[in-house]
Amino acid sequence: MEKINISELSLEELSEYIQSIGEKKFHAKQIFKWIHRVHVESFDEMTDISKSLREKLQENTYILKLEILEVQKSVKDGTHKFLIKLPDNNAIESVFMVYNYGNTLCVSTQVGCKMGCKFCASTKNGWTRNLQASEIEGQIIAVEKYMNQKISNVVYMGIGEPLDNYDNVVKSVKLINCPEGLGIGARHISLSTSGLVPNIYKLADEMLQATLSISLHATTDEKRKEIMPVANRYSIKELLDACRYYISKTGRRISFEFALISDVNDDEKTAKELAKLLRGMLAHVNLIPVNELKDGVFKKSKEQNIERFMNILNTSGVITTVRRELGSDIDAACGQLRQKHIEGNK
């Protein structure tokens, strides 16, 4: 009989499982805390559980453990980039960043990505599979143990499209948020999407209270199609309608990510168009100087263009900031370290 990944079970599912093997329901909360809060790697470490129950668990289940293959550390700002091995030997990335409001981890949700965004290295080798909820949470556990520091904020902005792995991502948010586990508040969790409109509506109805980040990057459908193939499926109007629904259901402000690309979308006209699109919406714009990829065609905007773009939006009443560049001296851009790993194995 194949062993069950006990790390994948929610507290409710674990309670049902514990009762199904003839044990008392209250043990589920004990076991859940050991796995998700204390981060034990073996059942023998669960000191308040009877030996007979530990043996049952050992025989029928296993605790997921992810292995860190490589770590890059920025000497500039302390950002750490992790290459993490999954049980099937695939590799993903996580990025640990220090802000004045706490430690943030950027997690991956898929092995590879289907979206094909032109500025992202994650798509270069295509899509392999979705991550399980426990593999998403497992990145936090692995990095917390390595860094010996608590992570207070989680952003789903690593490899993969979170809303393309909808069920596992939502389950992972609930695992991470569970008070008996990591206990990270939903408002400290941010989900990023390239704009899968039907799943934005679904997510709004979940009422998770997480922050939604939308990768917009253009103000016309024609321009967006050049940068992001997902624009061939959903227009900007459809996307913004879904965003308004999310705001109305959750009361949460949406963050619009806008990667500024030299001579593509960093001009004054585009800034004014963006201000018009978002006027009156509970929104924030996060300007991102695009990462220049090896063999990539896009170049980073000049500083004066970035500042001008930000000023136009702010004076138009759209709250706008420029994302602080972290890990610029390492492969901190999404997918770059994994790409090196794949090329090295070839």
C-alpha positions as CSV (number, residue, x, y, z in Angstrom):
1,M,0.0,0.0,0.0
2,E,1.3,3.4,-0.9
3,K,2.0,5.7,2.0
4,I,0.0,8.9,2.5
5,N,1.7,12.3,2.4
6,I,0.4,13.4,5.8
7,S,1.8,16.9,5.2
8,E,-0.8,17.3,2.5
9,L,-3.8,16.8,4.9
10,S,-5.7,19.8,6.2
11,L,-6.5,19.7,10.0
12,E,-10.0,18.5,9.1
13,E,-8.7,15.8,6.8
14,L,-6.2,14.7,9.4
15,S,-8.9,14.5,12.0
16,E,-10.9,12.2,9.7
17,Y,-7.8,10.1,9.0
18,I,-6.9,9.7,12.6
19,Q,-10.4,8.5,13.5
20,S,-10.4,6.1,10.5
21,I,-7.4,4.3,12.0
22,G,-9.2,3.9,15.3
23,E,-7.5,6.8,17.2
24,K,-9.0,9.7,19.1
25,K,-9.8,12.9,17.1
26,F,-7.8,15.2,19.5
27,H,-4.5,13.6,18.3
28,A,-5.0,15.3,14.9
29,K,-4.3,18.7,16.3
30,Q,-1.2,17.5,18.1
31,I,0.2,15.9,15.0
32,F,-0.7,18.9,12.8
33,K,1.2,21.2,15.1
34,W,4.3,19.0,15.1
35,I,4.4,18.9,11.3
36,H,3.3,22.4,10.4
37,R,4.5,24.5,13.3
38,V,7.4,22.7,14.8
39,H,8.6,21.3,11.5
40,V,9.6,17.8,12.7
41,E,11.0,15.4,10.1
42,S,10.1,12.1,11.9
43,F,7.3,10.8,13.9
44,D,9.7,9.8,16.7
45,E,10.1,13.6,17.5
46,M,6.4,13.8,18.4
47,T,7.0,13.3,22.1
48,D,3.4,13.7,23.3
49,I,2.1,11.0,21.0
50,S,1.9,7.3,22.1
51,K,4.5,4.9,20.6
52,S,1.7,2.8,19.1
53,L,0.2,5.7,17.2
54,R,3.7,6.8,16.1
55,E,4.3,3.3,14.7
56,K,0.9,3.4,12.9
57,L,1.8,6.7,11.3
58,Q,5.3,5.5,10.4
59,E,3.8,2.5,8.7
60,N,1.1,4.2,6.7
61,T,2.2,7.8,6.1
62,Y,5.2,10.1,5.6
63,I,6.2,13.7,6.3
64,L,7.1,15.7,3.3
65,K,10.6,17.1,3.3
66,L,12.1,19.2,0.5
67,E,15.8,19.3,-0.1
68,I,17.7,22.6,-0.7
69,L,20.1,22.0,-3.6
70,E,21.7,25.4,-3.9
71,V,21.6,28.8,-2.2
72,Q,22.7,32.1,-3.6
73,K,23.1,35.1,-1.2
74,S,23.2,38.7,-2.3
75,V,26.0,40.6,-0.7
76,K,24.1,43.8,-1.4
77,D,20.9,43.2,0.5
78,G,20.9,39.8,2.1
79,T,18.4,38.3,-0.4
80,H,18.7,34.5,-0.6
81,K,17.7,32.5,-3.7
82,F,17.0,28.8,-3.1
83,L,17.0,26.0,-5.6
84,I,14.8,23.3,-4.0
85,K,14.5,19.7,-5.0
86,L,11.1,18.0,-5.0
87,P,10.5,14.3,-4.2
88,D,10.4,13.5,-8.0
89,N,13.7,15.2,-8.5
90,N,12.2,18.2,-10.3
91,A,13.6,21.6,-9.0
92,I,11.8,24.9,-8.2
93,E,12.9,28.2,-6.7
94,S,12.1,30.3,-3.7
95,V,13.4,33.7,-2.8
96,F,13.8,35.0,0.8
97,M,13.7,38.8,1.1
98,V,14.1,41.1,4.1
99,Y,11.9,44.1,4.4
100,N,11.3,46.5,7.3
101,Y,7.9,44.9,7.9
102,G,9.3,41.4,8.1
103,N,10.8,38.5,6.2
104,T,9.0,37.6,2.9
105,L,9.3,34.4,0.9
106,C,8.4,34.2,-2.8
107,V,7.2,30.7,-3.5
108,S,6.7,28.7,-6.7
109,T,3.4,26.9,-7.5
110,Q,4.3,24.9,-10.6
111,V,7.3,23.1,-12.1
112,G,7.7,25.4,-15.1
113,C,5.0,27.5,-16.5
114,K,2.5,27.5,-19.5
115,M,1.9,31.2,-19.7
116,G,4.8,32.1,-22.0
117,C,5.3,35.7,-20.8
118,K,8.2,37.1,-22.9
119,F,10.1,38.6,-20.0
120,C,10.1,35.6,-17.7
121,A,12.7,32.7,-17.6
122,S,10.2,30.4,-15.9
123,T,8.5,29.6,-19.2
124,K,11.7,28.6,-21.2
125,N,11.4,24.9,-20.6
126,G,7.6,24.7,-20.6
127,W,5.4,23.2,-17.9
128,T,6.0,19.9,-16.2
129,R,3.4,19.6,-13.4
130,N,1.5,21.4,-10.6
131,L,2.9,21.5,-7.1
132,Q,0.8,20.0,-4.3
133,A,-0.3,22.2,-1.4
134,S,2.3,20.6,0.9
135,E,5.0,21.3,-1.7
136,I,4.1,25.0,-1.7
137,E,4.0,25.2,2.1
138,G,7.1,23.0,2.2
139,Q,9.2,25.8,0.7
140,I,8.4,28.0,3.7
141,I,9.3,25.2,6.1
142,A,12.6,24.4,4.3
143,V,13.7,28.0,4.2
144,E,12.6,28.8,7.8
145,K,14.8,25.9,9.0
146,Y,17.7,26.9,6.8
147,M,17.6,30.6,7.8
148,N,16.6,29.9,11.4
149,Q,14.2,32.8,10.9
150,K,10.4,33.2,10.9
151,I,8.7,34.1,7.6
152,S,5.9,36.6,8.1
153,N,4.8,37.3,4.5
154,V,4.4,35.0,1.5
155,V,4.1,36.0,-2.1
156,Y,3.0,33.5,-4.8
157,M,5.2,35.1,-7.5
158,G,7.7,32.3,-8.1
159,I,7.8,29.8,-10.9
160,G,4.3,29.0,-12.3
161,E,0.9,30.7,-12.6
162,P,-0.8,30.3,-9.2
163,L,-4.4,30.4,-10.6
164,D,-3.6,27.7,-13.1
165,N,-3.0,25.4,-10.1
166,Y,-6.1,26.7,-8.4
167,D,-7.2,23.9,-6.0
168,N,-3.7,23.3,-4.7
169,V,-2.9,27.0,-4.3
170,V,-6.1,27.7,-2.4
171,K,-5.5,24.7,-0.2
172,S,-1.9,25.8,0.5
173,V,-3.1,29.3,1.5
174,K,-5.4,27.6,4.0
175,L,-2.6,25.4,5.3
176,I,-0.3,28.4,5.7
177,N,-3.0,30.4,7.3
178,C,-4.1,27.7,9.8
179,P,-3.5,28.9,13.4
180,E,-2.4,25.5,14.5
181,G,0.3,25.6,11.8
182,L,2.4,28.4,10.4
183,G,-0.4,30.8,11.3
184,I,0.5,33.4,8.6
185,G,-2.4,35.9,8.3
186,A,-4.2,35.9,5.0
187,R,-3.6,39.6,4.6
188,H,0.2,38.8,4.7
189,I,-0.3,36.4,1.7
190,S,-0.3,37.8,-1.9
191,L,-1.4,35.8,-4.9
192,S,-0.1,36.9,-8.3
193,T,-1.8,36.0,-11.6
194,S,-1.2,36.9,-15.3
195,G,-5.0,37.2,-15.6
196,L,-6.9,34.0,-15.6
197,V,-10.3,35.7,-15.5
198,P,-12.6,32.8,-14.5
199,N,-10.4,31.9,-11.6
200,I,-10.3,35.5,-10.3
201,Y,-14.0,35.2,-9.9
202,K,-13.7,31.9,-8.2
203,L,-11.0,33.3,-5.9
204,A,-13.2,36.2,-5.0
205,D,-16.0,33.9,-3.8
206,E,-13.5,32.0,-1.6
207,M,-13.3,35.2,0.6
208,L,-9.7,34.4,1.6
209,Q,-8.8,38.0,2.3
210,A,-5.4,37.5,0.6
211,T,-4.0,40.3,-1.6
212,L,-4.5,39.8,-5.3
213,S,-1.7,41.0,-7.7
214,I,-2.4,41.3,-11.4
215,S,0.4,41.2,-13.9
216,L,-0.9,43.9,-16.4
217,H,2.2,45.3,-18.2
218,A,0.2,47.0,-21.0
219,T,-2.8,49.3,-21.5
220,T,-4.0,48.0,-24.8
221,D,-4.9,44.4,-25.8
222,E,-2.6,44.6,-28.9
223,K,0.4,45.6,-26.8
224,R,-0.4,43.1,-24.1
225,K,-0.6,40.2,-26.6
226,E,3.0,41.0,-27.6
227,I,4.2,40.6,-24.0
228,M,1.8,38.1,-22.5
229,P,0.1,35.3,-24.6
230,V,-2.7,35.1,-22.0
231,A,-4.0,38.3,-23.5
232,N,-5.2,36.3,-26.5
233,R,-7.7,34.7,-24.2
234,Y,-8.9,37.5,-22.0
235,S,-9.2,41.2,-22.9
236,I,-8.1,44.0,-20.5
237,K,-11.8,44.9,-20.1
238,E,-12.7,41.3,-19.0
239,L,-9.7,41.3,-16.7
240,L,-10.6,44.6,-15.0
241,D,-14.2,43.6,-14.7
242,A,-13.1,40.5,-12.8
243,C,-10.8,42.7,-10.6
244,R,-13.7,45.0,-9.7
245,Y,-15.7,41.9,-8.7
246,Y,-12.9,40.7,-6.5
247,I,-12.7,44.1,-4.8
248,S,-16.5,44.3,-4.3
249,K,-16.5,40.8,-2.7
250,T,-13.5,41.0,-0.5
251,G,-13.0,44.7,0.2
252,R,-9.3,44.2,-0.6
253,R,-7.2,46.5,-2.7
254,I,-5.7,45.0,-5.8
255,S,-2.0,45.4,-6.7
256,F,-1.3,45.9,-10.4
257,E,2.2,44.8,-11.4
258,F,3.6,46.7,-14.4
259,A,7.0,45.7,-15.7
260,L,8.5,48.7,-17.4
261,I,10.3,47.9,-20.6
262,S,12.4,50.4,-22.5
263,D,10.7,51.7,-25.6
264,V,7.8,49.3,-25.2
265,N,5.5,50.5,-22.4
266,D,7.4,53.2,-20.4
267,D,6.3,56.3,-22.2
268,E,4.1,59.2,-21.0
269,K,1.1,58.1,-23.2
270,T,1.0,54.6,-21.6
271,A,1.2,56.1,-18.1
272,K,-1.8,58.4,-18.8
273,E,-3.7,55.4,-20.3
274,L,-3.0,53.3,-17.2
275,A,-4.2,56.1,-14.9
276,K,-7.4,56.3,-16.9
277,L,-8.0,52.5,-16.8
278,L,-7.6,52.3,-13.0
279,R,-9.2,55.6,-12.0
280,G,-11.7,55.1,-9.2
281,M,-10.6,51.5,-8.5
282,L,-9.3,50.4,-5.1
283,A,-5.9,49.7,-6.6
284,H,-2.2,50.2,-6.2
285,V,0.4,50.1,-9.0
286,N,3.7,48.4,-8.5
287,L,6.2,49.4,-11.1
288,I,8.9,46.8,-11.8
289,P,12.1,47.6,-13.8
290,V,12.0,44.5,-16.1
291,N,14.7,41.9,-15.5
292,E,17.0,41.6,-18.5
293,L,17.2,37.9,-19.4
294,K,20.1,36.2,-21.2
295,D,19.0,36.1,-24.9
296,G,16.1,38.3,-24.0
297,V,14.8,41.1,-26.2
298,F,13.5,43.4,-23.5
299,K,15.6,46.1,-21.9
300,K,15.1,47.8,-18.5
301,S,13.6,51.3,-18.5
302,K,15.9,54.3,-17.8
303,E,15.5,55.7,-14.2
304,Q,14.2,59.0,-15.4
305,N,11.4,57.2,-17.4
306,I,10.5,55.1,-14.4
307,E,10.3,58.2,-12.2
308,R,8.2,60.1,-14.8
309,F,5.8,57.2,-15.2
310,M,5.3,56.9,-11.4
311,N,4.8,60.7,-11.0
312,I,2.1,60.7,-13.8
313,L,0.2,58.0,-12.0
314,N,0.5,59.5,-8.5
315,T,-0.6,62.9,-9.6
316,S,-3.6,61.2,-11.4
317,G,-4.7,59.8,-8.0
318,V,-3.4,56.2,-8.6
319,I,-1.2,55.2,-5.7
320,T,2.1,54.0,-7.3
321,T,5.4,52.7,-6.0
322,V,8.5,51.3,-7.7
323,R,9.5,47.8,-6.5
324,R,12.8,47.8,-4.6
325,E,15.3,45.8,-6.6
326,L,16.5,42.9,-4.4
327,G,19.1,40.3,-5.3
328,S,20.4,42.1,-8.4
329,D,23.8,40.5,-7.9
330,I,22.4,36.9,-8.0
331,D,19.9,35.0,-10.2
332,A,17.0,36.5,-8.3
333,A,14.7,36.9,-11.2
334,C,12.1,34.2,-11.5
335,G,13.3,31.0,-13.2
336,Q,16.9,32.0,-13.8
337,L,18.5,29.7,-11.2
338,R,16.3,26.7,-12.3
339,Q,17.3,27.4,-15.9
340,K,21.0,27.2,-15.0
341,H,20.3,23.9,-13.1
342,I,18.5,22.4,-16.1
343,E,21.2,23.5,-18.6
344,G,23.9,22.1,-16.2
345,N,22.2,18.7,-16.1
346,K,21.9,18.6,-19.8
